Amino acid sequence: MNDYERAAEKVDNKLKFYRNLIPYVCINAFLAIINAICSPHFWWVLFPVFFWGIGVLKDFLKAFVFQDICSDEYRERKIAQEMEKLSK
């Protein structure tokens, strides 16, 4: 994998995160308003916030925290390291 492909993959992961974050914030804010107006005694809005938030968190971690671990190049390096250990 060349430098361009690695950079393109990182940019794609960041774009995926932002494309998921913006609707997450807007829709959940709208749902929170509806929840506050219609049924303020039961906060059902926390269910979509939590479960959709898991997906947003996964995209964030993949785009900004674990960039190298999620790549194919990392996998190939680890396979080479394991093969070296086995050959000793």
Gaussian input, Z-matrix of N, CA and C with variables (Angstrom, degrees):
# hf/3-21g

backbone

0 1
 N
 C     1     B1
 C     2     B2     1     A1
 N     3     B3     2     A2     1     D1
 C     4     B4     3     A3     2     D2
 C     5     B5     4     A4     3     D3
 N     6     B6     5     A5     4     D4
 C     7     B7     6     A6     5     D5
 C     8     B8     7     A7     6     D6
 N     9     B9     8     A8     7     D7
 C    10    B10     9     A9     8     D8
 C    11    B11    10    A10     9     D9
 N    12    B12    11    A11    10    D10
 C    13    B13    12    A12    11    D11
 C    14    B14    13    A13    12    D12
 N    15    B15    14    A14    13    D13
 C    16    B16    15    A15    14    D14
 C    17    B17    16    A16    15    D15
 N    18    B18    17    A17    16    D16
 C    19    B19    18    A18    17    D17
 C    20    B20    19    A19    18    D18
 N    21    B21    20    A20    19    D19
 C    22    B22    21    A21    20    D20
 C    23    B23    22    A22    21    D21
 N    24    B24    23    A23    22    D22
 C    25    B25    24    A24    23    D23
 C    26    B26    25    A25    24    D24
 N    27    B27    26    A26    25    D25
 C    28    B28    27    A27    26    D26
 C    29    B29    28    A28    27    D27
 N    30    B30    29    A29    28    D28
 C    31    B31    30    A30    29    D29
 C    32    B32    31    A31    30    D30
 N    33    B33    32    A32    31    D31
 C    34    B34    33    A33    32    D32
 C    35    B35    34    A34    33    D33
 N    36    B36    35    A35    34    D34
 C    37    B37    36    A36    35    D35
 C    38    B38    37    A37    36    D36
 N    39    B39    38    A38    37    D37
 C    40    B40    39    A39    38    D38
 C    41    B41    40    A40    39    D39
 N    42    B42    41    A41    40    D40
 C    43    B43    42    A42    41    D41
 C    44    B44    43    A43    42    D42
 N    45    B45    44    A44    43    D43
 C    46    B46    45    A45    44    D44
 C    47    B47    46    A46    45    D45
 N    48    B48    47    A47    46    D46
 C    49    B49    48    A48    47    D47
 C    50    B50    49    A49    48    D48
 N    51    B51    50    A50    49    D49
 C    52    B52    51    A51    50    D50
 C    53    B53    52    A52    51    D51
 N    54    B54    53    A53    52    D52
 C    55    B55    54    A54    53    D53
 C    56    B56    55    A55    54    D54
 N    57    B57    56    A56    55    D55
 C    58    B58    57    A57    56    D56
 C    59    B59    58    A58    57    D57
 N    60    B60    59    A59    58    D58
 C    61    B61    60    A60    59    D59
 C    62    B62    61    A61    60    D60
 N    63    B63    62    A62    61    D61
 C    64    B64    63    A63    62    D62
 C    65    B65    64    A64    63    D63
 N    66    B66    65    A65    64    D64
 C    67    B67    66    A66    65    D65
 C    68    B68    67    A67    66    D66
 N    69    B69    68    A68    67    D67
 C    70    B70    69    A69    68    D68
 C    71    B71    70    A70    69    D69
 N    72    B72    71    A71    70    D70
 C    73    B73    72    A72    71    D71
 C    74    B74    73    A73    72    D72
 N    75    B75    74    A74    73    D73
 C    76    B76    75    A75    74    D74
 C    77    B77    76    A76    75    D75
 N    78    B78    77    A77    76    D76
 C    79    B79    78    A78    77    D77
 C    80    B80    79    A79    78    D78
 N    81    B81    80    A80    79    D79
 C    82    B82    81    A81    80    D80
 C    83    B83    82    A82    81    D81
 N    84    B84    83    A83    82    D82
 C    85    B85    84    A84    83    D83
 C    86    B86    85    A85    84    D84
 N    87    B87    86    A86    85    D85
 C    88    B88    87    A87    86    D86
 C    89    B89    88    A88    87    D87
 N    90    B90    89    A89    88    D88
 C    91    B91    90    A90    89    D89
 C    92    B92    91    A91    90    D90
 N    93    B93    92    A92    91    D91
 C    94    B94    93    A93    92    D92
 C    95    B95    94    A94    93    D93
 N    96    B96    95    A95    94    D94
 C    97    B97    96    A96    95    D95
 C    98    B98    97    A97    96    D96
 N    99    B99    98    A98    97    D97
 C   100   B100    99    A99    98    D98
 C   101   B101   100   A100    99    D99
 N   102   B102   101   A101   100   D100
 C   103   B103   102   A102   101   D101
 C   104   B104   103   A103   102   D102
 N   105   B105   104   A104   103   D103
 C   106   B106   105   A105   104   D104
 C   107   B107   106   A106   105   D105
 N   108   B108   107   A107   106   D106
 C   109   B109   108   A108   107   D107
 C   110   B110   109   A109   108   D108
 N   111   B111   110   A110   109   D109
 C   112   B112   111   A111   110   D110
 C   113   B113   112   A112   111   D111
 N   114   B114   113   A113   112   D112
 C   115   B115   114   A114   113   D113
 C   116   B116   115   A115   114   D114
 N   117   B117   116   A116   115   D115
 C   118   B118   117   A117   116   D116
 C   119   B119   118   A118   117   D117
 N   120   B120   119   A119   118   D118
 C   121   B121   120   A120   119   D119
 C   122   B122   121   A121   120   D120
 N   123   B123   122   A122   121   D121
 C   124   B124   123   A123   122   D122
 C   125   B125   124   A124   123   D123
 N   126   B126   125   A125   124   D124
 C   127   B127   126   A126   125   D125
 C   128   B128   127   A127   126   D126
 N   129   B129   128   A128   127   D127
 C   130   B130   129   A129   128   D128
 C   131   B131   130   A130   129   D129
 N   132   B132   131   A131   130   D130
 C   133   B133   132   A132   131   D131
 C   134   B134   133   A133   132   D132
 N   135   B135   134   A134   133   D133
 C   136   B136   135   A135   134   D134
 C   137   B137   136   A136   135   D135
 N   138   B138   137   A137   136   D136
 C   139   B139   138   A138   137   D137
 C   140   B140   139   A139   138   D138
 N   141   B141   140   A140   139   D139
 C   142   B142   141   A141   140   D140
 C   143   B143   142   A142   141   D141
 N   144   B144   143   A143   142   D142
 C   145   B145   144   A144   143   D143
 C   146   B146   145   A145   144   D144
 N   147   B147   146   A146   145   D145
 C   148   B148   147   A147   146   D146
 C   149   B149   148   A148   147   D147
 N   150   B150   149   A149   148   D148
 C   151   B151   150   A150   149   D149
 C   152   B152   151   A151   150   D150
 N   153   B153   152   A152   151   D151
 C   154   B154   153   A153   152   D152
 C   155   B155   154   A154   153   D153
 N   156   B156   155   A155   154   D154
 C   157   B157   156   A156   155   D155
 C   158   B158   157   A157   156   D156
 N   159   B159   158   A158   157   D157
 C   160   B160   159   A159   158   D158
 C   161   B161   160   A160   159   D159
 N   162   B162   161   A161   160   D160
 C   163   B163   162   A162   161   D161
 C   164   B164   163   A163   162   D162
 N   165   B165   164   A164   163   D163
 C   166   B166   165   A165   164   D164
 C   167   B167   166   A166   165   D165
 N   168   B168   167   A167   166   D166
 C   169   B169   168   A168   167   D167
 C   170   B170   169   A169   168   D168
 N   171   B171   170   A170   169   D169
 C   172   B172   171   A171   170   D170
 C   173   B173   172   A172   171   D171
 N   174   B174   173   A173   172   D172
 C   175   B175   174   A174   173   D173
 C   176   B176   175   A175   174   D174
 N   177   B177   176   A176   175   D175
 C   178   B178   177   A177   176   D176
 C   179   B179   178   A178   177   D177
 N   180   B180   179   A179   178   D178
 C   181   B181   180   A180   179   D179
 C   182   B182   181   A181   180   D180
 N   183   B183   182   A182   181   D181
 C   184   B184   183   A183   182   D182
 C   185   B185   184   A184   183   D183
 N   186   B186   185   A185   184   D184
 C   187   B187   186   A186   185   D185
 C   188   B188   187   A187   186   D186
 N   189   B189   188   A188   187   D187
 C   190   B190   189   A189   188   D188
 C   191   B191   190   A190   189   D189
 N   192   B192   191   A191   190   D190
 C   193   B193   192   A192   191   D191
 C   194   B194   193   A193   192   D192
 N   195   B195   194   A194   193   D193
 C   196   B196   195   A195   194   D194
 C   197   B197   196   A196   195   D195
 N   198   B198   197   A197   196   D196
 C   199   B199   198   A198   197   D197
 C   200   B200   199   A199   198   D198
 N   201   B201   200   A200   199   D199
 C   202   B202   201   A201   200   D200
 C   203   B203   202   A202   201   D201
 N   204   B204   203   A203   202   D202
 C   205   B205   204   A204   203   D203
 C   206   B206   205   A205   204   D204
 N   207   B207   206   A206   205   D205
 C   208   B208   207   A207   206   D206
 C   209   B209   208   A208   207   D207
 N   210   B210   209   A209   208   D208
 C   211   B211   210   A210   209   D209
 C   212   B212   211   A211   210   D210
 N   213   B213   212   A212   211   D211
 C   214   B214   213   A213   212   D212
 C   215   B215   214   A214   213   D213
 N   216   B216   215   A215   214   D214
 C   217   B217   216   A216   215   D215
 C   218   B218   217   A217   216   D216
 N   219   B219   218   A218   217   D217
 C   220   B220   219   A219   218   D218
 C   221   B221   220   A220   219   D219
 N   222   B222   221   A221   220   D220
 C   223   B223   222   A222   221   D221
 C   224   B224   223   A223   222   D222
 N   225   B225   224   A224   223   D223
 C   226   B226   225   A225   224   D224
 C   227   B227   226   A226   225   D225
 N   228   B228   227   A227   226   D226
 C   229   B229   228   A228   227   D227
 C   230   B230   229   A229   228   D228
 N   231   B231   230   A230   229   D229
 C   232   B232   231   A231   230   D230
 C   233   B233   232   A232   231   D231
 N   234   B234   233   A233   232   D232
 C   235   B235   234   A234   233   D233
 C   236   B236   235   A235   234   D234
 N   237   B237   236   A236   235   D235
 C   238   B238   237   A237   236   D236
 C   239   B239   238   A238   237   D237
 N   240   B240   239   A239   238   D238
 C   241   B241   240   A240   239   D239
 C   242   B242   241   A241   240   D240
 N   243   B243   242   A242   241   D241
 C   244   B244   243   A243   242   D242
 C   245   B245   244   A244   243   D243
 N   246   B246   245   A245   244   D244
 C   247   B247   246   A246   245   D245
 C   248   B248   247   A247   246   D246
 N   249   B249   248   A248   247   D247
 C   250   B250   249   A249   248   D248
 C   251   B251   250   A250   249   D249
 N   252   B252   251   A251   250   D250
 C   253   B253   252   A252   251   D251
 C   254   B254   253   A253   252   D252
 N   255   B255   254   A254   253   D253
 C   256   B256   255   A255   254   D254
 C   257   B257   256   A256   255   D255
 N   258   B258   257   A257   256   D256
 C   259   B259   258   A258   257   D257
 C   260   B260   259   A259   258   D258
 N   261   B261   260   A260   259   D259
 C   262   B262   261   A261   260   D260
 C   263   B263   262   A262   261   D261

   B1=1.4542
   B2=1.5295
   B3=1.3158
   B4=1.4591
   B5=1.5328
   B6=1.3303
   B7=1.4692
   B8=1.5266
   B9=1.3359
   B10=1.4624
   B11=1.5211
   B12=1.3161
   B13=1.4608
   B14=1.5222
   B15=1.3444
   B16=1.4664
   B17=1.5192
   B18=1.3406
   B19=1.4672
   B20=1.5252
   B21=1.3363
   B22=1.4648
   B23=1.5212
   B24=1.3322
   B25=1.4681
   B26=1.5324
   B27=1.3327
   B28=1.4712
   B29=1.5269
   B30=1.3294
   B31=1.4685
   B32=1.5258
   B33=1.3176
   B34=1.4711
   B35=1.5214
   B36=1.3278
   B37=1.4620
   B38=1.5236
   B39=1.3267
   B40=1.4655
   B41=1.5270
   B42=1.3367
   B43=1.4684
   B44=1.5204
   B45=1.3252
   B46=1.4611
   B47=1.5243
   B48=1.3272
   B49=1.4614
   B50=1.5259
   B51=1.3316
   B52=1.4669
   B53=1.5290
   B54=1.3374
   B55=1.4676
   B56=1.5204
   B57=1.3065
   B58=1.4527
   B59=1.5291
   B60=1.3293
   B61=1.4608
   B62=1.5350
   B63=1.3104
   B64=1.4693
   B65=1.5350
   B66=1.3352
   B67=1.4761
   B68=1.5219
   B69=1.3293
   B70=1.4680
   B71=1.5267
   B72=1.3180
   B73=1.4674
   B74=1.5286
   B75=1.3270
   B76=1.4690
   B77=1.5283
   B78=1.3090
   B79=1.4719
   B80=1.5173
   B81=1.3362
   B82=1.4591
   B83=1.5271
   B84=1.3185
   B85=1.4648
   B86=1.5266
   B87=1.3306
   B88=1.4634
   B89=1.5277
   B90=1.3399
   B91=1.4597
   B92=1.5283
   B93=1.3161
   B94=1.4634
   B95=1.5260
   B96=1.3239
   B97=1.4716
   B98=1.5254
   B99=1.3261
   B100=1.4658
   B101=1.5254
   B102=1.3226
   B103=1.4607
   B104=1.5280
   B105=1.3141
   B106=1.4708
   B107=1.5272
   B108=1.3106
   B109=1.4678
   B110=1.5322
   B111=1.3198
   B112=1.4625
   B113=1.5272
   B114=1.3105
   B115=1.4683
   B116=1.5303
   B117=1.3211
   B118=1.4697
   B119=1.5295
   B120=1.3125
   B121=1.4642
   B122=1.5383
   B123=1.3397
   B124=1.4641
   B125=1.5238
   B126=1.3074
   B127=1.4669
   B128=1.5348
   B129=1.3312
   B130=1.4503
   B131=1.5229
   B132=1.3281
   B133=1.4605
   B134=1.5303
   B135=1.3240
   B136=1.4626
   B137=1.5327
   B138=1.3255
   B139=1.4619
   B140=1.5351
   B141=1.3418
   B142=1.4750
   B143=1.5267
   B144=1.3248
   B145=1.4629
   B146=1.5276
   B147=1.3198
   B148=1.4597
   B149=1.5231
   B150=1.3388
   B151=1.4589
   B152=1.5277
   B153=1.3218
   B154=1.4520
   B155=1.5299
   B156=1.3177
   B157=1.4668
   B158=1.5133
   B159=1.3239
   B160=1.4619
   B161=1.5355
   B162=1.3136
   B163=1.4681
   B164=1.5201
   B165=1.3234
   B166=1.4613
   B167=1.5307
   B168=1.3120
   B169=1.4611
   B170=1.5248
   B171=1.3215
   B172=1.4671
   B173=1.5245
   B174=1.3415
   B175=1.4626
   B176=1.5248
   B177=1.3362
   B178=1.4614
   B179=1.5242
   B180=1.3214
   B181=1.4618
   B182=1.5239
   B183=1.3154
   B184=1.4603
   B185=1.5226
   B186=1.3335
   B187=1.4604
   B188=1.5270
   B189=1.3327
   B190=1.4557
   B191=1.5282
   B192=1.3162
   B193=1.4654
   B194=1.5218
   B195=1.3073
   B196=1.4615
   B197=1.5193
   B198=1.3175
   B199=1.4608
   B200=1.5176
   B201=1.3105
   B202=1.4593
   B203=1.5161
   B204=1.3089
   B205=1.4642
   B206=1.5249
   B207=1.3250
   B208=1.4598
   B209=1.5287
   B210=1.3349
   B211=1.4595
   B212=1.5215
   B213=1.3219
   B214=1.4554
   B215=1.5282
   B216=1.3297
   B217=1.4620
   B218=1.5314
   B219=1.3074
   B220=1.4647
   B221=1.5277
   B222=1.3032
   B223=1.4637
   B224=1.5208
   B225=1.3236
   B226=1.4590
   B227=1.5253
   B228=1.3305
   B229=1.4712
   B230=1.5134
   B231=1.3340
   B232=1.4610
   B233=1.5338
   B234=1.3179
   B235=1.4600
   B236=1.5257
   B237=1.3403
   B238=1.4649
   B239=1.5250
   B240=1.3247
   B241=1.4678
   B242=1.5321
   B243=1.3096
   B244=1.4652
   B245=1.5286
   B246=1.3201
   B247=1.4636
   B248=1.5194
   B249=1.3381
   B250=1.4682
   B251=1.5179
   B252=1.3155
   B253=1.4692
   B254=1.5312
   B255=1.3221
   B256=1.4585
   B257=1.5244
   B258=1.3137
   B259=1.4658
   B260=1.5293
   B261=1.3077
   B262=1.4841
   B263=1.4836
   A1=107.60
   A2=115.76
   A3=118.57
   A4=111.12
   A5=114.84
   A6=120.44
   A7=111.93
   A8=116.34
   A9=119.55
   A10=111.33
   A11=116.80
   A12=120.49
   A13=111.71
   A14=116.67
   A15=119.51
   A16=110.96
   A17=116.19
   A18=120.07
   A19=110.44
   A20=117.04
   A21=120.79
   A22=110.69
   A23=117.15
   A24=120.22
   A25=111.07
   A26=117.17
   A27=120.64
   A28=110.78
   A29=116.15
   A30=120.10
   A31=110.15
   A32=117.41
   A33=120.70
   A34=111.55
   A35=117.47
   A36=120.55
   A37=111.17
   A38=117.22
   A39=120.59
   A40=110.97
   A41=116.51
   A42=119.59
   A43=111.22
   A44=116.86
   A45=120.46
   A46=110.25
   A47=116.89
   A48=120.69
   A49=110.90
   A50=117.25
   A51=120.08
   A52=111.89
   A53=116.74
   A54=119.99
   A55=111.99
   A56=117.34
   A57=121.44
   A58=110.82
   A59=117.58
   A60=121.44
   A61=112.67
   A62=117.43
   A63=120.92
   A64=111.50
   A65=119.46
   A66=117.91
   A67=112.59
   A68=117.80
   A69=121.83
   A70=110.14
   A71=117.07
   A72=120.86
   A73=110.84
   A74=116.97
   A75=120.53
   A76=112.11
   A77=116.45
   A78=120.12
   A79=111.15
   A80=117.48
   A81=118.87
   A82=112.01
   A83=117.67
   A84=119.43
   A85=110.07
   A86=116.59
   A87=121.34
   A88=111.07
   A89=116.75
   A90=120.59
   A91=111.54
   A92=117.15
   A93=120.40
   A94=110.97
   A95=117.14
   A96=120.69
   A97=110.20
   A98=116.53
   A99=120.35
   A100=110.33
   A101=116.40
   A102=121.10
   A103=111.04
   A104=116.93
   A105=120.63
   A106=111.89
   A107=116.64
   A108=120.42
   A109=111.32
   A110=116.98
   A111=120.84
   A112=114.33
   A113=117.64
   A114=119.26
   A115=110.03
   A116=116.60
   A117=119.21
   A118=114.08
   A119=117.43
   A120=120.03
   A121=112.26
   A122=118.85
   A123=122.11
   A124=109.21
   A125=116.54
   A126=121.00
   A127=110.50
   A128=116.55
   A129=122.43
   A130=112.04
   A131=116.80
   A132=120.94
   A133=111.76
   A134=116.82
   A135=119.27
   A136=112.52
   A137=117.79
   A138=120.40
   A139=111.52
   A140=119.68
   A141=117.38
   A142=112.46
   A143=117.70
   A144=119.72
   A145=109.74
   A146=117.27
   A147=121.21
   A148=112.13
   A149=116.95
   A150=119.59
   A151=112.56
   A152=118.40
   A153=120.90
   A154=108.74
   A155=116.14
   A156=121.06
   A157=112.51
   A158=117.53
   A159=120.23
   A160=109.92
   A161=116.40
   A162=120.23
   A163=112.30
   A164=116.88
   A165=120.47
   A166=110.03
   A167=116.68
   A168=120.83
   A169=111.02
   A170=117.16
   A171=121.06
   A172=110.79
   A173=116.76
   A174=120.31
   A175=111.25
   A176=117.20
   A177=121.15
   A178=110.88
   A179=116.37
   A180=119.91
   A181=111.19
   A182=116.61
   A183=120.26
   A184=111.68
   A185=117.58
   A186=121.01
   A187=113.07
   A188=117.85
   A189=119.21
   A190=115.22
   A191=118.83
   A192=120.33
   A193=111.53
   A194=116.93
   A195=121.35
   A196=111.44
   A197=117.20
   A198=120.61
   A199=112.20
   A200=117.44
   A201=120.22
   A202=112.71
   A203=117.50
   A204=120.54
   A205=111.46
   A206=117.23
   A207=120.79
   A208=113.15
   A209=117.81
   A210=119.82
   A211=111.83
   A212=115.81
   A213=121.50
   A214=110.76
   A215=115.97
   A216=120.34
   A217=111.07
   A218=117.44
   A219=121.83
   A220=109.81
   A221=116.53
   A222=121.65
   A223=110.23
   A224=117.12
   A225=120.58
   A226=111.39
   A227=117.87
   A228=121.00
   A229=111.01
   A230=116.43
   A231=120.39
   A232=111.59
   A233=117.63
   A234=120.88
   A235=109.45
   A236=116.91
   A237=120.81
   A238=110.33
   A239=117.77
   A240=121.09
   A241=111.05
   A242=116.81
   A243=120.35
   A244=111.24
   A245=117.03
   A246=120.21
   A247=110.49
   A248=117.25
   A249=120.93
   A250=110.26
   A251=116.82
   A252=120.87
   A253=111.24
   A254=115.51
   A255=119.53
   A256=112.56
   A257=117.03
   A258=120.10
   A259=112.27
   A260=118.09
   A261=120.78
   A262=112.43
   D1=126.03
   D2=-178.46
   D3=-86.23
   D4=176.62
   D5=-175.63
   D6=-62.27
   D7=-38.94
   D8=-179.43
   D9=-62.50
   D10=-43.91
   D11=-179.32
   D12=-66.00
   D13=-38.84
   D14=177.32
   D15=-64.96
   D16=-43.82
   D17=178.99
   D18=-63.99
   D19=-40.97
   D20=179.43
   D21=-63.74
   D22=-38.98
   D23=178.73
   D24=-65.30
   D25=-41.38
   D26=178.54
   D27=-63.83
   D28=-42.72
   D29=178.94
   D30=-65.07
   D31=-41.32
   D32=178.36
   D33=-61.66
   D34=-40.20
   D35=178.35
   D36=-65.39
   D37=-40.05
   D38=178.69
   D39=-67.50
   D40=-41.32
   D41=177.76
   D42=-63.85
   D43=-39.87
   D44=178.15
   D45=-60.96
   D46=-41.66
   D47=178.12
   D48=-61.23
   D49=-50.38
   D50=-178.04
   D51=-65.64
   D52=-35.30
   D53=178.11
   D54=-68.79
   D55=-22.05
   D56=176.33
   D57=-90.99
   D58=-34.17
   D59=-176.85
   D60=-68.16
   D61=-43.23
   D62=-175.91
   D63=-62.40
   D64=-50.59
   D65=175.90
   D66=-64.27
   D67=-34.20
   D68=178.45
   D69=-57.61
   D70=-48.43
   D71=-178.44
   D72=-68.00
   D73=-47.53
   D74=-176.13
   D75=-65.00
   D76=-49.84
   D77=-176.38
   D78=-67.31
   D79=-41.34
   D80=-179.80
   D81=-70.29
   D82=-31.46
   D83=173.73
   D84=-64.65
   D85=-43.43
   D86=177.17
   D87=-61.52
   D88=-44.08
   D89=178.44
   D90=-64.50
   D91=-36.54
   D92=178.63
   D93=-64.93
   D94=-38.65
   D95=176.81
   D96=-64.61
   D97=-46.38
   D98=178.15
   D99=-60.47
   D100=-43.05
   D101=179.69
   D102=-62.08
   D103=-43.17
   D104=-179.30
   D105=-65.47
   D106=-33.83
   D107=-178.90
   D108=-79.91
   D109=-47.12
   D110=-171.27
   D111=-84.71
   D112=-40.79
   D113=-177.20
   D114=-145.67
   D115=74.23
   D116=-176.71
   D117=-68.86
   D118=-14.73
   D119=-178.42
   D120=-81.13
   D121=-19.82
   D122=179.17
   D123=-129.08
   D124=116.53
   D125=-175.89
   D126=-90.32
   D127=73.41
   D128=178.37
   D129=-67.33
   D130=-18.54
   D131=-178.96
   D132=-62.93
   D133=-21.02
   D134=-179.40
   D135=-67.23
   D136=-25.19
   D137=179.51
   D138=-66.21
   D139=-53.59
   D140=177.20
   D141=-66.48
   D142=-33.11
   D143=178.00
   D144=-61.22
   D145=-45.41
   D146=-178.00
   D147=-68.53
   D148=-53.24
   D149=-172.95
   D150=-71.49
   D151=-38.27
   D152=175.71
   D153=-70.10
   D154=-33.46
   D155=178.37
   D156=-61.76
   D157=-30.99
   D158=176.42
   D159=-61.09
   D160=-43.50
   D161=178.26
   D162=-66.01
   D163=-39.85
   D164=178.35
   D165=-65.86
   D166=-40.72
   D167=177.75
   D168=-63.05
   D169=-40.74
   D170=177.92
   D171=-61.19
   D172=-44.21
   D173=178.37
   D174=-64.39
   D175=-38.76
   D176=178.29
   D177=-63.16
   D178=-47.53
   D179=-178.47
   D180=-63.29
   D181=-39.54
   D182=179.63
   D183=-68.59
   D184=-35.51
   D185=-176.14
   D186=-82.13
   D187=-34.45
   D188=-170.52
   D189=-119.90
   D190=-25.87
   D191=-173.77
   D192=-103.40
   D193=-53.47
   D194=-175.45
   D195=-105.57
   D196=49.74
   D197=-176.92
   D198=-60.88
   D199=-47.57
   D200=-175.36
   D201=-77.63
   D202=-32.95
   D203=-177.53
   D204=-67.41
   D205=-29.10
   D206=-177.76
   D207=-85.54
   D208=-0.86
   D209=-175.05
   D210=-90.58
   D211=158.87
   D212=176.91
   D213=-69.03
   D214=-31.76
   D215=179.33
   D216=-62.31
   D217=-39.43
   D218=177.37
   D219=-61.01
   D220=-43.65
   D221=179.35
   D222=-60.69
   D223=-45.02
   D224=-179.66
   D225=-64.70
   D226=-39.18
   D227=177.25
   D228=-62.26
   D229=-43.45
   D230=-179.14
   D231=-66.80
   D232=-37.27
   D233=176.79
   D234=-63.36
   D235=-43.39
   D236=178.98
   D237=-62.69
   D238=-41.02
   D239=178.45
   D240=-63.30
   D241=-43.20
   D242=179.69
   D243=-65.94
   D244=-37.83
   D245=178.16
   D246=-66.23
   D247=-36.38
   D248=176.25
   D249=-62.79
   D250=-43.78
   D251=179.83
   D252=-62.40
   D253=-39.95
   D254=-178.92
   D255=-70.26
   D256=-30.00
   D257=-177.87
   D258=-79.87
   D259=-12.09
   D260=-179.72
   D261=-82.61

